[in-house]
Amino acid sequence: MTKLLLSLHVLAAILAVGPVAVAASMFPPFARKLFANTGEPAGQNKARSTGQNTGQGTGEPEARPSGGPTAALLLHRICRVYAVLGVAVPVFGLATGSQLGVLGDAWLVTSMVLTVLAAALLGAVILPRQARLLGAAGIGLDGGESAPRVPDPRAAAARLAMATGAFNLLWAVVVVLMIVRPGSTTGA
């Protein structure tokens, strides 16, 4: 039973946390693209709407991710859906730890604390900031809903990128703790 639970735990981590980590990391560049050059939503930016996408006065096309609003909305949806599915990771992890009798080990307690921090960062910071940037660009608003004001969307996207980096770093530390298991008596 332990091998089954461990397998489900690892599969859930790969299939649920992996997509969130990638999609959340990809979102900030797309959000910056929504407000290219002016800080206004791309649809209100004349250079963007006419296809005159030039770099910093060089006359060369600026390298930006393609996809625009549709891609940004899709990345946000991936983050939201897989965040919910990600609940399976600690559930299977706790079941596995219980079977192994290691729930009180420092490496596992530390991993659980870091997992809670990562989940809180995702739920309280990353997802709301993504939604706010999308809303400020007029994407995903319900009929009659006004767009939230984001004074400096490019700076907000940069702060979102930093929060996403912290989220991914927390998960990287959890993975290392799960593999190395410092102080574990069950072997490595």
Secondary structure in CASP SS format (residue, H / E / C, confidence):
PFRMAT SS
TARGET T0000
AUTHOR 0000-0000-0000
METHOD secondary structure of the structure
MODEL  1
M C 1.00
T H 1.00
K H 1.00
L H 1.00
L H 1.00
L H 1.00
S H 1.00
L H 1.00
H H 1.00
V H 1.00
L H 1.00
A H 1.00
A H 1.00
I H 1.00
L H 1.00
A H 1.00
V H 1.00
G H 1.00
P H 1.00
V H 1.00
A H 1.00
V H 1.00
A H 1.00
A H 1.00
S H 1.00
M H 1.00
F H 1.00
P H 1.00
P H 1.00
F H 1.00
A H 1.00
R H 1.00
K H 1.00
L H 1.00
F C 1.00
A C 1.00
N C 1.00
T C 1.00
G C 1.00
E C 1.00
P C 1.00
A H 1.00
G H 1.00
Q H 1.00
N C 1.00
K H 1.00
A H 1.00
R H 1.00
S H 1.00
T C 1.00
G C 1.00
Q C 1.00
N C 1.00
T E 1.00
G C 1.00
Q C 1.00
G C 1.00
T C 1.00
G C 1.00
E C 1.00
P E 1.00
E C 1.00
A C 1.00
R C 1.00
P C 1.00
S C 1.00
G C 1.00
G H 1.00
P H 1.00
T H 1.00
A H 1.00
A H 1.00
L H 1.00
L H 1.00
L H 1.00
H H 1.00
R H 1.00
I H 1.00
C H 1.00
R H 1.00
V H 1.00
Y H 1.00
A H 1.00
V H 1.00
L H 1.00
G C 1.00
V C 1.00
A H 1.00
V H 1.00
P H 1.00
V H 1.00
F H 1.00
G H 1.00
L H 1.00
A H 1.00
T H 1.00
G H 1.00
S H 1.00
Q H 1.00
L H 1.00
G C 1.00
V C 1.00
L C 1.00
G C 1.00
D C 1.00
A H 1.00
W H 1.00
L H 1.00
V H 1.00
T H 1.00
S H 1.00
M H 1.00
V H 1.00
L H 1.00
T H 1.00
V H 1.00
L H 1.00
A H 1.00
A H 1.00
A H 1.00
L H 1.00
L H 1.00
G H 1.00
A H 1.00
V H 1.00
I H 1.00
L H 1.00
P H 1.00
R H 1.00
Q H 1.00
A H 1.00
R H 1.00
L H 1.00
L H 1.00
G H 1.00
A H 1.00
A C 1.00
G C 1.00
I C 1.00
G C 1.00
L C 1.00
D C 1.00
G C 1.00
G C 1.00
E C 1.00
S C 1.00
A C 1.00
P C 1.00
R C 1.00
V C 1.00
P C 1.00
D C 1.00
P H 1.00
R H 1.00
A H 1.00
A H 1.00
A H 1.00
A H 1.00
R H 1.00
L H 1.00
A H 1.00
M H 1.00
A H 1.00
T H 1.00
G H 1.00
A H 1.00
F H 1.00
N H 1.00
L H 1.00
L H 1.00
W H 1.00
A H 1.00
V H 1.00
V H 1.00
V H 1.00
V H 1.00
L H 1.00
M H 1.00
I H 1.00
V H 1.00
R C 1.00
P C 1.00
G C 1.00
S C 1.00
T C 1.00
T C 1.00
G C 1.00
A C 1.00
END
